[in-house]
Amino acid sequence: MKKFASEKEVKQMPTRNKMYRNKTDIACIFGVSNPTVYRRVEGIKKEIGKRYNQYAILDNLISLAVYADYEKYHKRLENRNLRKTVPPFDMYEARMYLEEVEGREESK
């Protein structure tokens, strides 16, 4: 039987060392609900080939950098006119945003 990590265990995991996480872990890391993560993942799937490469999602594991980028820009990416204002995907910038989110979680 598969044991899922508790929220406490997820917070103790070093995020920088794990490039891919499952949807439940991402919900805990970003402080959003599971349905929100599922909606974001559907949006990421639509962006594969346009904004993200085929390695954004591997066997139901989502790249943290890709999720962080999509979490930040999802409203603008979904709007046809605002989409033009979104900068190209940058792995470094996405990781910096992820560290910012982690910092907010640690300060709570």
N, CA, C and O atoms as a GROMACS GRO file, in nm:
protein
  432
    1MET      N    1   0.085  -0.118   0.000
    1MET     CA    2   0.000   0.000   0.000
    1MET      C    3   0.088   0.124   0.000
    1MET      O    4   0.189   0.129   0.071
    2LYS      N    5   0.051   0.221  -0.079
    2LYS     CA    6   0.129   0.343  -0.094
    2LYS      C    7   0.102   0.438   0.022
    2LYS      O    8  -0.014   0.466   0.053
    3LYS      N    9   0.208   0.487   0.086
    3LYS     CA   10   0.193   0.582   0.196
    3LYS      C   11   0.218   0.722   0.142
    3LYS      O   12   0.322   0.748   0.083
    4PHE      N   13   0.121   0.812   0.164
    4PHE     CA   14   0.136   0.949   0.120
    4PHE      C   15   0.204   1.030   0.230
    4PHE      O   16   0.184   1.004   0.349
    5ALA      N   17   0.284   1.125   0.190
    5ALA     CA   18   0.354   1.210   0.285
    5ALA      C   19   0.255   1.306   0.350
    5ALA      O   20   0.166   1.359   0.284
    6SER      N   21   0.273   1.328   0.478
    6SER     CA   22   0.189   1.426   0.547
    6SER      C   23   0.237   1.566   0.510
    6SER      O   24   0.345   1.584   0.454
    7GLU      N   25   0.155   1.665   0.543
    7GLU     CA   26   0.192   1.803   0.513
    7GLU      C   27   0.322   1.839   0.584
    7GLU      O   28   0.406   1.910   0.529
    8LYS      N   29   0.338   1.790   0.707
    8LYS     CA   30   0.461   1.819   0.784
    8LYS      C   31   0.583   1.758   0.714
    8LYS      O   32   0.688   1.821   0.705
    9GLU      N   33   0.568   1.635   0.666
    9GLU     CA   34   0.679   1.568   0.598
    9GLU      C   35   0.715   1.639   0.467
    9GLU      O   36   0.832   1.649   0.431
   10VAL      N   37   0.613   1.687   0.396
   10VAL     CA   38   0.639   1.757   0.270
   10VAL      C   39   0.718   1.884   0.297
   10VAL      O   40   0.811   1.915   0.223
   11LYS      N   41   0.680   1.958   0.402
   11LYS     CA   42   0.751   2.081   0.434
   11LYS      C   43   0.896   2.056   0.474
   11LYS      O   44   0.981   2.143   0.456
   12GLN      N   45   0.924   1.937   0.528
   12GLN     CA   46   1.060   1.905   0.569
   12GLN      C   47   1.147   1.862   0.450
   12GLN      O   48   1.269   1.864   0.460
   13MET      N   49   1.085   1.824   0.340
   13MET     CA   50   1.160   1.781   0.222
   13MET      C   51   1.228   1.901   0.157
   13MET      O   52   1.164   2.004   0.138
   14PRO      N   53   1.355   1.888   0.123
   14PRO     CA   54   1.421   2.000   0.054
   14PRO      C   55   1.369   2.010  -0.089
   14PRO      O   56   1.391   1.920  -0.170
   15THR      N   57   1.302   2.120  -0.121
   15THR     CA   58   1.241   2.138  -0.252
   15THR      C   59   1.346   2.153  -0.361
   15THR      O   60   1.327   2.105  -0.473
   16ARG      N   61   1.456   2.219  -0.330
   16ARG     CA   62   1.558   2.245  -0.432
   16ARG      C   63   1.615   2.116  -0.492
   16ARG      O   64   1.658   2.116  -0.607
   17ASN      N   65   1.615   2.007  -0.415
   17ASN     CA   66   1.673   1.882  -0.462
   17ASN      C   67   1.574   1.799  -0.543
   17ASN      O   68   1.615   1.705  -0.612
   18LYS      N   69   1.447   1.831  -0.536
   18LYS     CA   70   1.347   1.755  -0.608
   18LYS      C   71   1.291   1.840  -0.721
   18LYS      O   72   1.229   1.944  -0.697
   19MET      N   73   1.313   1.796  -0.842
   19MET     CA   74   1.267   1.873  -0.957
   19MET      C   75   1.122   1.844  -0.991
   19MET      O   76   1.055   1.930  -1.048
   20TYR      N   77   1.072   1.726  -0.957
   20TYR     CA   78   0.937   1.686  -0.990
   20TYR      C   79   0.865   1.643  -0.862
   20TYR      O   80   0.924   1.580  -0.774
   21ARG      N   81   0.738   1.677  -0.853
   21ARG     CA   82   0.656   1.639  -0.738
   21ARG      C   83   0.517   1.598  -0.786
   21ARG      O   84   0.476   1.632  -0.897
   22ASN      N   85   0.447   1.523  -0.701
   22ASN     CA   86   0.310   1.488  -0.736
   22ASN      C   87   0.217   1.603  -0.700
   22ASN      O   88   0.259   1.701  -0.637
   23LYS      N   89   0.092   1.591  -0.739
   23LYS     CA   90  -0.003   1.701  -0.724
   23LYS      C   91  -0.030   1.735  -0.577
   23LYS      O   92  -0.047   1.852  -0.544
   24THR      N   93  -0.035   1.636  -0.491
   24THR     CA   94  -0.061   1.661  -0.349
   24THR      C   95   0.054   1.739  -0.286
   24THR      O   96   0.031   1.832  -0.208
   25ASP      N   97   0.176   1.701  -0.318
   25ASP     CA   98   0.292   1.774  -0.265
   25ASP      C   99   0.293   1.918  -0.313
   25ASP      O  100   0.323   2.010  -0.237
   26ILE      N  101   0.259   1.938  -0.440
   26ILE     CA  102   0.256   2.074  -0.494
   26ILE      C  103   0.151   2.158  -0.424
   26ILE      O  104   0.174   2.276  -0.396
   27ALA      N  105   0.037   2.098  -0.394
   27ALA     CA  106  -0.068   2.171  -0.322
   27ALA      C  107  -0.017   2.216  -0.185
   27ALA      O  108  -0.045   2.328  -0.143
   28CYS      N  109   0.057   2.132  -0.117
   28CYS     CA  110   0.113   2.167   0.014
   28CYS      C  111   0.221   2.275   0.000
   28CYS      O  112   0.224   2.369   0.080
   29ILE      N  113   0.308   2.261  -0.097
   29ILE     CA  114   0.418   2.356  -0.115
   29ILE      C  115   0.366   2.496  -0.146
   29ILE      O  116   0.414   2.594  -0.090
   30PHE      N  117   0.267   2.505  -0.236
   30PHE     CA  118   0.217   2.635  -0.279
   30PHE      C  119   0.100   2.685  -0.196
   30PHE      O  120   0.054   2.798  -0.215
   31GLY      N  121   0.050   2.603  -0.104
   31GLY     CA  122  -0.060   2.645  -0.018
   31GLY      C  123  -0.190   2.664  -0.092
   31GLY      O  124  -0.268   2.755  -0.062
   32VAL      N  125  -0.215   2.577  -0.191
   32VAL     CA  126  -0.340   2.582  -0.267
   32VAL      C  127  -0.411   2.448  -0.252
   32VAL      O  128  -0.353   2.351  -0.203
   33SER      N  129  -0.536   2.443  -0.295
   33SER     CA  130  -0.613   2.319  -0.284
   33SER      C  131  -0.578   2.224  -0.398
   33SER      O  132  -0.522   2.264  -0.500
   34ASN      N  133  -0.612   2.096  -0.379
   34ASN     CA  134  -0.588   1.997  -0.484
   34ASN      C  135  -0.662   2.029  -0.613
   34ASN      O  136  -0.604   2.015  -0.721
   35PRO      N  137  -0.790   2.073  -0.608
   35PRO     CA  138  -0.857   2.109  -0.734
   35PRO      C  139  -0.786   2.222  -0.809
   35PRO      O  140  -0.785   2.224  -0.932
   36THR      N  141  -0.728   2.316  -0.735
   36THR     CA  142  -0.653   2.424  -0.801
   36THR      C  143  -0.533   2.367  -0.874
   36THR      O  144  -0.505   2.406  -0.987
   37VAL      N  145  -0.462   2.275  -0.812
   37VAL     CA  146  -0.345   2.213  -0.876
   37VAL      C  147  -0.389   2.138  -1.002
   37VAL      O  148  -0.323   2.147  -1.105
   38TYR      N  149  -0.500   2.065  -0.994
   38TYR     CA  150  -0.548   1.991  -1.111
   38TYR      C  151  -0.581   2.086  -1.226
   38TYR      O  152  -0.551   2.056  -1.341
   39ARG      N  153  -0.643   2.201  -1.196
   39ARG     CA  154  -0.673   2.299  -1.301
   39ARG      C  155  -0.546   2.357  -1.361
   39ARG      O  156  -0.537   2.375  -1.482
   40ARG      N  157  -0.447   2.385  -1.277
   40ARG     CA  158  -0.320   2.440  -1.327
   40ARG      C  159  -0.248   2.337  -1.415
   40ARG      O  160  -0.190   2.373  -1.517
   41VAL      N  161  -0.254   2.211  -1.376
   41VAL     CA  162  -0.188   2.106  -1.454
   41VAL      C  163  -0.254   2.093  -1.591
   41VAL      O  164  -0.186   2.071  -1.691
   42GLU      N  165  -0.386   2.107  -1.596
   42GLU     CA  166  -0.455   2.105  -1.727
   42GLU      C  167  -0.406   2.221  -1.813
   42GLU      O  168  -0.386   2.205  -1.934
   43GLY      N  169  -0.388   2.337  -1.752
   43GLY     CA  170  -0.335   2.452  -1.826
   43GLY      C  171  -0.194   2.428  -1.874
   43GLY      O  172  -0.158   2.467  -1.986
   44ILE      N  173  -0.111   2.364  -1.790
   44ILE     CA  174   0.026   2.332  -1.830
   44ILE      C  175   0.025   2.237  -1.949
   44ILE      O  176   0.104   2.253  -2.042
   45LYS      N  177  -0.064   2.138  -1.946
   45LYS     CA  178  -0.073   2.043  -2.058
   45LYS      C  179  -0.104   2.115  -2.189
   45LYS      O  180  -0.052   2.078  -2.294
   46LYS      N  181  -0.189   2.216  -2.183
   46LYS     CA  182  -0.222   2.293  -2.303
   46LYS      C  183  -0.102   2.373  -2.354
   46LYS      O  184  -0.093   2.402  -2.473
   47GLU      N  185  -0.012   2.408  -2.264
   47GLU     CA  186   0.105   2.490  -2.300
   47GLU      C  187   0.225   2.406  -2.346
   47GLU      O  188   0.324   2.461  -2.394
   48ILE      N  189   0.217   2.274  -2.331
   48ILE     CA  190   0.328   2.188  -2.376
   48ILE      C  191   0.338   2.197  -2.528
   48ILE      O  192   0.240   2.178  -2.599
   49GLY      N  193   0.456   2.227  -2.574
   49GLY     CA  194   0.479   2.247  -2.716
   49GLY      C  195   0.480   2.394  -2.754
   49GLY      O  196   0.540   2.433  -2.854
   50LYS      N  197   0.414   2.477  -2.674
   50LYS     CA  198   0.414   2.622  -2.698
   50LYS      C  199   0.514   2.688  -2.604
   50LYS      O  200   0.613   2.746  -2.648
   51ARG      N  201   0.488   2.677  -2.475
   51ARG     CA  202   0.571   2.744  -2.375
   51ARG      C  203   0.666   2.647  -2.306
   51ARG      O  204   0.781   2.682  -2.278
   52TYR      N  205   0.620   2.527  -2.279
   52TYR     CA  206   0.699   2.427  -2.205
   52TYR      C  207   0.732   2.309  -2.295
   52TYR      O  208   0.661   2.282  -2.392
   53ASN      N  209   0.839   2.239  -2.261
   53ASN     CA  210   0.876   2.122  -2.341
   53ASN      C  211   0.804   1.998  -2.290
   53ASN      O  212   0.727   2.005  -2.193
   54GLN      N  213   0.828   1.885  -2.355
   54GLN     CA  214   0.757   1.762  -2.322
   54GLN      C  215   0.794   1.706  -2.185
   54GLN      O  216   0.729   1.612  -2.138
   55TYR      N  217   0.896   1.761  -2.120
   55TYR     CA  218   0.938   1.712  -1.989
   55TYR      C  219   0.874   1.789  -1.874
   55TYR      O  220   0.915   1.772  -1.759
   56ALA      N  221   0.776   1.872  -1.902
   56ALA     CA  222   0.707   1.947  -1.797
   56ALA      C  223   0.632   1.853  -1.704
   56ALA      O  224   0.623   1.878  -1.584
   57ILE      N  225   0.577   1.745  -1.760
   57ILE     CA  226   0.503   1.645  -1.681
   57ILE      C  227   0.557   1.508  -1.718
   57ILE      O  228   0.558   1.470  -1.835
   58LEU      N  229   0.602   1.435  -1.617
   58LEU     CA  230   0.654   1.300  -1.638
   58LEU      C  231   0.581   1.202  -1.547
   58LEU      O  232   0.590   1.213  -1.425
   59ASP      N  233   0.508   1.109  -1.604
   59ASP     CA  234   0.438   1.007  -1.526
   59ASP      C  235   0.362   1.065  -1.408
   59ASP      O  236   0.380   1.019  -1.295
   60ASN      N  237   0.279   1.163  -1.432
   60ASN     CA  238   0.198   1.230  -1.328
   60ASN      C  239   0.281   1.308  -1.226
   60ASN      O  240   0.228   1.347  -1.121
   61LEU      N  241   0.406   1.330  -1.253
   61LEU     CA  242   0.489   1.417  -1.170
   61LEU      C  243   0.508   1.547  -1.247
   61LEU      O  244   0.536   1.545  -1.367
   62ILE      N  245   0.494   1.658  -1.177
   62ILE     CA  246   0.500   1.789  -1.242
   62ILE      C  247   0.630   1.857  -1.204
   62ILE      O  248   0.672   1.853  -1.088
   63SER      N  249   0.693   1.920  -1.301
   63SER     CA  250   0.814   1.996  -1.274
   63SER      C  251   0.778   2.115  -1.186
   63SER      O  252   0.687   2.192  -1.218
   64LEU      N  253   0.850   2.129  -1.075
   64LEU     CA  254   0.822   2.240  -0.984
   64LEU      C  255   0.848   2.375  -1.050
   64LEU      O  256   0.774   2.470  -1.027
   65ALA      N  257   0.950   2.384  -1.131
   65ALA     CA  258   0.981   2.511  -1.198
   65ALA      C  259   0.870   2.548  -1.296
   65ALA      O  260   0.830   2.664  -1.304
   66VAL      N  261   0.821   2.450  -1.370
   66VAL     CA  262   0.713   2.476  -1.465
   66VAL      C  263   0.586   2.516  -1.389
   66VAL      O  264   0.518   2.611  -1.428
   67TYR      N  265   0.555   2.444  -1.281
   67TYR     CA  266   0.435   2.479  -1.204
   67TYR      C  267   0.447   2.619  -1.146
   67TYR      O  268   0.351   2.696  -1.149
   68ALA      N  269   0.564   2.652  -1.093
   68ALA     CA  270   0.584   2.785  -1.035
   68ALA      C  271   0.564   2.893  -1.141
   68ALA      O  272   0.501   2.996  -1.115
   69ASP      N  273   0.617   2.870  -1.260
   69ASP     CA  274   0.601   2.966  -1.368
   69ASP      C  275   0.454   2.980  -1.408
   69ASP      O  276   0.404   3.090  -1.425
   70TYR      N  277   0.386   2.867  -1.421
   70TYR     CA  278   0.246   2.872  -1.462
   70TYR      C  279   0.160   2.934  -1.351
   70TYR      O  280   0.065   3.007  -1.380
   71GLU      N  281   0.192   2.906  -1.227
   71GLU     CA  282   0.118   2.965  -1.115
   71GLU      C  283   0.130   3.118  -1.119
   71GLU      O  284   0.034   3.189  -1.089
   72LYS      N  285   0.246   3.166  -1.155
   72LYS     CA  286   0.269   3.310  -1.158
   72LYS      C  287   0.199   3.378  -1.276
   72LYS      O  288   0.146   3.488  -1.260
   73TYR      N  289   0.197   3.313  -1.392
   73TYR     CA  290   0.149   3.377  -1.514
   73TYR      C  291   0.018   3.318  -1.570
   73TYR      O  292  -0.022   3.356  -1.680
   74HIS      N  293  -0.049   3.229  -1.499
   74HIS     CA  294  -0.161   3.158  -1.560
   74HIS      C  295  -0.274   3.250  -1.608
   74HIS      O  296  -0.333   3.222  -1.712
   75LYS      N  297  -0.303   3.357  -1.537
   75LYS     CA  298  -0.412   3.445  -1.581
   75LYS      C  299  -0.377   3.515  -1.712
   75LYS      O  300  -0.462   3.530  -1.800
   76ARG      N  301  -0.253   3.557  -1.724
   76ARG     CA  302  -0.211   3.625  -1.846
   76ARG      C  303  -0.198   3.528  -1.962
   76ARG      O  304  -0.225   3.564  -2.077
   77LEU      N  305  -0.157   3.403  -1.934
   77LEU     CA  306  -0.144   3.305  -2.042
   77LEU      C  307  -0.280   3.264  -2.098
   77LEU      O  308  -0.291   3.231  -2.216
   78GLU      N  309  -0.382   3.267  -2.016
   78GLU     CA  310  -0.516   3.227  -2.061
   78GLU      C  311  -0.585   3.337  -2.142
   78GLU      O  312  -0.682   3.310  -2.212
   79ASN      N  313  -0.536   3.461  -2.132
   79ASN     CA  314  -0.595   3.572  -2.205
   79ASN      C  315  -0.517   3.594  -2.335
   79ASN      O  316  -0.395   3.611  -2.333
   80ARG      N  317  -0.588   3.594  -2.445
   80ARG     CA  318  -0.524   3.603  -2.577
   80ARG      C  319  -0.440   3.729  -2.592
   80ARG      O  320  -0.332   3.724  -2.651
   81ASN      N  321  -0.488   3.842  -2.541
   81ASN     CA  322  -0.415   3.968  -2.557
   81ASN      C  323  -0.303   3.983  -2.455
   81ASN      O  324  -0.194   4.030  -2.488
   82LEU      N  325  -0.330   3.944  -2.330
   82LEU     CA  326  -0.227   3.956  -2.226
   82LEU      C  327  -0.113   3.856  -2.244
   82LEU      O  328  -0.003   3.878  -2.193
   83ARG      N  329  -0.140   3.748  -2.315
   83ARG     CA  330  -0.038   3.646  -2.339
   83ARG      C  331   0.089   3.706  -2.399
   83ARG      O  332   0.199   3.658  -2.374
   84LYS      N  333   0.072   3.810  -2.479
   84LYS     CA  334   0.186   3.874  -2.545
   84LYS      C  335   0.278   3.943  -2.446
   84LYS      O  336   0.394   3.970  -2.477
   85THR      N  337   0.227   3.973  -2.326
   85THR     CA  338   0.307   4.044  -2.226
   85THR      C  339   0.387   3.951  -2.135
   85THR      O  340   0.467   3.996  -2.054
   86VAL      N  341   0.365   3.820  -2.149
   86VAL     CA  342   0.434   3.723  -2.063
   86VAL      C  343   0.574   3.698  -2.118
   86VAL      O  344   0.591   3.669  -2.236
   87PRO      N  345   0.676   3.710  -2.032
   87PRO     CA  346   0.812   3.682  -2.080
   87PRO      C  347   0.829   3.533  -2.111
   87PRO      O  348   0.755   3.451  -2.057
   88PRO      N  349   0.923   3.497  -2.196
   88PRO     CA  350   0.947   3.355  -2.226
   88PRO      C  351   0.983   3.279  -2.099
   88PRO      O  352   1.037   3.335  -2.003
   89PHE      N  353   0.953   3.148  -2.099
   89PHE     CA  354   0.983   3.065  -1.983
   89PHE      C  355   1.132   3.063  -1.956
   89PHE      O  356   1.213   3.038  -2.046
   90ASP      N  357   1.169   3.090  -1.831
   90ASP     CA  358   1.308   3.091  -1.788
   90ASP      C  359   1.319   3.005  -1.663
   90ASP      O  360   1.262   3.038  -1.559
   91MET      N  361   1.391   2.895  -1.673
   91MET     CA  362   1.404   2.801  -1.562
   91MET      C  363   1.462   2.870  -1.438
   91MET      O  364   1.417   2.844  -1.326
   92TYR      N  365   1.560   2.955  -1.456
   92TYR     CA  366   1.623   3.024  -1.343
   92TYR      C  367   1.523   3.115  -1.272
   92TYR      O  368   1.515   3.114  -1.149
   93GLU      N  369   1.447   3.192  -1.348
   93GLU     CA  370   1.348   3.281  -1.290
   93GLU      C  371   1.240   3.201  -1.215
   93GLU      O  372   1.194   3.242  -1.109
   94ALA      N  373   1.201   3.088  -1.272
   94ALA     CA  374   1.100   3.003  -1.207
   94ALA      C  375   1.152   2.949  -1.074
   94ALA      O  376   1.077   2.944  -0.977
   95ARG      N  377   1.277   2.911  -1.070
   95ARG     CA  378   1.334   2.862  -0.943
   95ARG      C  379   1.345   2.973  -0.840
   95ARG      O  380   1.326   2.949  -0.720
   96MET      N  381   1.374   3.094  -0.885
   96MET     CA  382   1.379   3.208  -0.792
   96MET      C  383   1.240   3.234  -0.733
   96MET      O  384   1.227   3.260  -0.614
   97TYR      N  385   1.137   3.226  -0.816
   97TYR     CA  386   0.999   3.243  -0.770
   97TYR      C  387   0.964   3.132  -0.671
   97TYR      O  388   0.896   3.157  -0.572
   98LEU      N  389   1.009   3.011  -0.698
   98LEU     CA  390   0.983   2.898  -0.609
   98LEU      C  391   1.047   2.921  -0.473
   98LEU      O  392   0.985   2.892  -0.370
   99GLU      N  393   1.169   2.972  -0.471
   99GLU     CA  394   1.234   3.003  -0.343
   99GLU      C  395   1.160   3.113  -0.268
   99GLU      O  396   1.154   3.112  -0.145
  100GLU      N  397   1.103   3.208  -0.342
  100GLU     CA  398   1.023   3.315  -0.281
  100GLU      C  399   0.899   3.256  -0.214
  100GLU      O  400   0.863   3.294  -0.103
  101VAL      N  401   0.834   3.162  -0.283
  101VAL     CA  402   0.715   3.096  -0.227
  101VAL      C  403   0.754   3.016  -0.103
  101VAL      O  404   0.682   3.018  -0.003
  102GLU      N  405   0.866   2.946  -0.109
  102GLU     CA  406   0.914   2.870   0.007
  102GLU      C  407   0.942   2.962   0.125
  102GLU      O  408   0.912   2.927   0.240
  103GLY      N  409   1.000   3.077   0.098
  103GLY     CA  410   1.030   3.174   0.204
  103GLY      C  411   0.904   3.222   0.273
  103GLY      O  412   0.902   3.240   0.394
  104ARG      N  413   0.798   3.244   0.194
  104ARG     CA  414   0.669   3.286   0.252
  104ARG      C  415   0.612   3.175   0.339
  104ARG      O  416   0.555   3.203   0.445
  105GLU      N  417   0.625   3.050   0.297
  105GLU     CA  418   0.572   2.938   0.374
  105GLU      C  419   0.650   2.921   0.505
  105GLU      O  420   0.590   2.892   0.609
  106GLU      N  421   0.782   2.939   0.501
  106GLU     CA  422   0.864   2.923   0.621
  106GLU      C  423   0.837   3.033   0.722
  106GLU      O  424   0.850   3.010   0.843
  107SER      N  425   0.801   3.152   0.677
  107SER     CA  426   0.779   3.264   0.769
  107SER      C  427   0.643   3.255   0.839
  107SER      O  428   0.620   3.326   0.937
  108LYS      N  429   0.554   3.169   0.791
  108LYS     CA  430   0.422   3.154   0.855
  108LYS      C  431   0.429   3.078   0.984
  108LYS      O  432   0.327   3.058   1.050
   0.00000   0.00000   0.00000
